[in-house]
Amino acid sequence: MSFKSIVRELKEMRDGIGSISRRGGGGEGAEGRCRPPRGGGRSSWPLHLPHHPRPHQGEREREEHHQGRWANLPPELLLDVIQRLEASEVAWPARRHLVACAAVCRSWRDLTKEVVKTLEECGRITFPISLKQPGPRDYPIQCFIRRDRATSTYRLYLGLSPSLQGENEKLLLAARKIRRATSTDFVISLASDDFSRASSTYIGKLRSNFLGTKFMVYDSQSPCDATLSSNNRPSRRIHSKQVSPRLPAGNYNVATISYELNVLRTRGPRRMQCTMHTIPISSIQEGGTAPTPANFIHSLDEQFSNLSMGKGKEPIIEFSSTSLANEPIVTVANNGEPLMLKNKAPRWHEQLQCWCLNFRGRVTVASVKNFQLVAAVDPSHQVSLAEQEKVILQFGKIGKDIFTMDYRYPLSAFQAFAICLTSFDNKPACE
């Protein structure tokens, strides 16, 4: 069988799995199938790949029986197919064939995840978890943001610009702006029409203070290599049946963005500083690494089942006695100093009579929202000068309601998108 024939049969089999899931609902063997999130059409994620616990012997036999001949494909042949796909399908939408392979069954998913490296290693966004992983070190991931003023929605796409993508635009993330009495929230989701915190597509949010000078980035899951700081508040114990299984996994403060007050109302760009609580300063030192999650967290239903106390006892979960809305604060593990980012100082152009930055052609419209972020380090940290001058994140306007966003290591797409969203909130005290 030729390589193209195998890929063609994979597509037909994937369509068959979709029709089976629509007919069979959530019956036996549903774990081998993944359902795509709502919204976004062809541009949304084909599926969400959660991390499942290993099945018992009886469950494995039933699953293999349901998966049919594809589960028994020789591992050597399957490895060769996936490696060929990984080498040839380097961009979207062709890269969706790799995601289709991971949706066939458990053995295919495990092997696909072994072949496909992390975003930092390969520089290619493949699965949704890539949006939580740091970008490549040698070059930036180029994206653009489309703003919809009517619905207060912001969509992040992969690619150079909208004109070059057309119908093949790959939606990465979407955010909905929600104004409140004392703050503004940006709810971030994998789908462009589902912003519920109870949804599996919810991955985090951004919240501002009343003046729009300070923003907190909250992740839906605890990042790797991070510990929760104690809030010294009493906690109460409740049984799992008292908690709705549709509650979100949590909100963990992973970054703080602060804008400097412009009390004298002087002319010039906004001045901002970002504290990345879960990224240590050692990540940009020689030999340093940044936290890289490999999977999304389990659903609460799986967490409750894994916390079984045995012999009829129900699992016990601790919550703060004040409210479930109190977000825990995440600090960097091993008492490391968090990475600080600052906006690169622009220079005044006498002929143009404006502040200028070198965006290398990626920004074409002057705006107070434009910025570049570099590392703010102390000489004692022993970070090279080249690393200090490297632009980690840049954001700027290229047209009406169209903005570019380029990010690189150690930031992830989720963190970079959240930082850029702060530019869309009103800041009367900073301008």
Helices and strands as residue ranges (DSSP letters): H 3-24, G 30-32, G 41-43, H 57-67, G 68-72, H 75-88, H 96-102, H 106-115, H 119-122, G 128-132, E 141-148, E 153-158, H 162-165, G 166-168, E 170-179, E 184-189, E 202-208, E 214-219, E 226-228, E 235-239, G 240-242, E 252-259, E 272-280, G 281-284, H 300-306, E 316-320, E 330-332, G 333-335, E 338-343, E 347-349, E 354-356, E 371-375, G 379-381, H 385-389, E 393-399, E 402-407, H 413-421, G 422-424
